[in-house]
């Protein structure tokens, strides 16, 4: 009788061990599957990083190429009134009705100044980001802006590229500011095309009513209220 009892206990122990083994094997399979998924995600992240690095290099090279092409094709700019050297950039618009618009940049211009939010009659921001090298530095994540100001009867259009990491902005303006509504449309079109050359796609803000304008304008990083 004692032998039968011991045999029964041995069988029960063996079954318990087999159950524990099966659970351990199941856990091992699950862990192996999770490890495979993690490896796949890591490989995908590395591929995405490589693609982003390649695209950043392409955009930076394109900006440098456009700048060199323009410098070769055009005579040097006249000295700025404030004695600062200006770098030339250009924007083109792919329609016959809008002529090519050239943009110039003053090295010391870091923000677009306004006296009151009502002066800002047009504002656009890029709905995407691009890697751009500002002032010859390392590429950084940038966003684009187009600002239209009306001061008295004078219209002004500015294109700006703002670096999120450095907090710096490059501000550009047409070589000749628009004299009327038709010139304003051409200048804005050129500013849009200027941004598209570095991969920034623009969309306008709705500045009406005035309360919305008063809230949006002070929050724009490339606009600065005059003291």
Rosetta blueprint (number, residue, H / E / L):
1 X L
2 X H
3 X H
4 X H
5 X H
6 X H
7 X H
8 X H
9 X H
10 X H
11 X H
12 X H
13 X H
14 X H
15 X H
16 X H
17 X H
18 X H
19 X H
20 X H
21 X H
22 X H
23 X H
24 X H
25 X H
26 X H
27 X H
28 X H
29 X H
30 X H
31 X H
32 X H
33 X H
34 X H
35 X H
36 X H
37 X H
38 X H
39 X H
40 X H
41 X H
42 X H
43 X H
44 X H
45 X H
46 X H
47 X H
48 X H
49 X H
50 X H
51 X H
52 X H
53 X H
54 X H
55 X H
56 X H
57 X H
58 X H
59 X H
60 X H
61 X H
62 X H
63 X H
64 X H
65 X H
66 X H
67 X H
68 X H
69 X H
70 X H
71 X H
72 X H
73 X H
74 X L
75 X L
76 X L
77 X L
78 X L
79 X L
80 X L
81 X L
82 X L
83 X L
84 X L
85 X L
86 X E
87 X E
88 X E
89 X E
90 X E
91 X E
92 X L
93 X L
94 X L
95 X L
96 X L
97 X L
98 X L
99 X L
100 X L
101 X E
102 X E
103 X E
104 X E
105 X E
106 X E
107 X L
108 X L
109 X L
110 X L
111 X L
112 X E
113 X E
114 X E
115 X L
116 X L
117 X H
118 X H
119 X H
120 X E
121 X E
122 X E
123 X E
124 X E
125 X E
126 X E
127 X L
128 X L
129 X L
130 X E
131 X E
132 X E
133 X L
134 X H
135 X H
136 X H
137 X L
138 X L
139 X L
140 X E
141 X E
142 X E
143 X E
144 X E
145 X E
146 X E
147 X E
148 X E
149 X E
150 X E
151 X E
152 X L
153 X L
154 X E
155 X E
156 X E
157 X E
158 X E
159 X E
160 X E
161 X E
162 X E
163 X E
164 X L
165 X L
166 X L
167 X L
168 X L
169 X E
170 X E
171 X E
172 X E
173 X E
174 X E
175 X L
176 X L
177 X L
178 X L
179 X L
180 X L
181 X H
182 X H
183 X H
184 X H
185 X H
186 X H
187 X H
188 X H
189 X H
190 X H
191 X H
192 X H
193 X H
194 X H
195 X H
196 X H
197 X L
198 X L
199 X L
200 X L
201 X L
202 X E
203 X E
204 X E
205 X L
206 X L
207 X L
208 X L
209 X L
210 X H
211 X H
212 X H
213 X H
214 X H
215 X H
216 X H
217 X H
218 X L
219 X L
220 X L
221 X L
222 X L
223 X E
224 X E
225 X E
226 X L
227 X L
